[in-house]
Amino acid sequence: MTNKFGRFLKEARLQKGINQRKLALLSGIDPGYVNKLESGKMPPPSPKVLKNIASVLGLDELQLYLRAGYITEDLTKKLSDEPEFSMMFYALKVLSKEEQKNILDFVKFTLENWKKIDKT
């Protein structure tokens, strides 16, 4: 298992000047889990845990998702090159759950109709 994420997490934690126990406490995870993450004995955590860790360490969530392998380099490039695409991800952070659901329903509807049109 690659330990790039673990090294990044440890460096970010040390830069923030906190120990593993404090990171765990503030992130709502077990201190032993932090140790296993940093040593590469465990794969990167869920996006929810990453969000908590990003908040504690003052990191951008997307950067942490990229480091954890949830976001690809291609997507990151698209986010930086196309402002409209970035706006969609920003909306996911600021819109209510109901508004997010409405957007998702619209996307699903559009994709279903696009598939129907593409087959004709």
Secondary structure, DSSP 4 states (H G I P E B T S, - for coil): ---HHHHHHHHHHHHHT--HHHHHHHHTS-HHHHHHHHHTSS----HHHHHHHHHHHT--HHHHHHHHTSS-HHHHHHHHH-HHHHHHHHHHHHS-HHHHHHHHHHHHHHHHHHHHHHH-
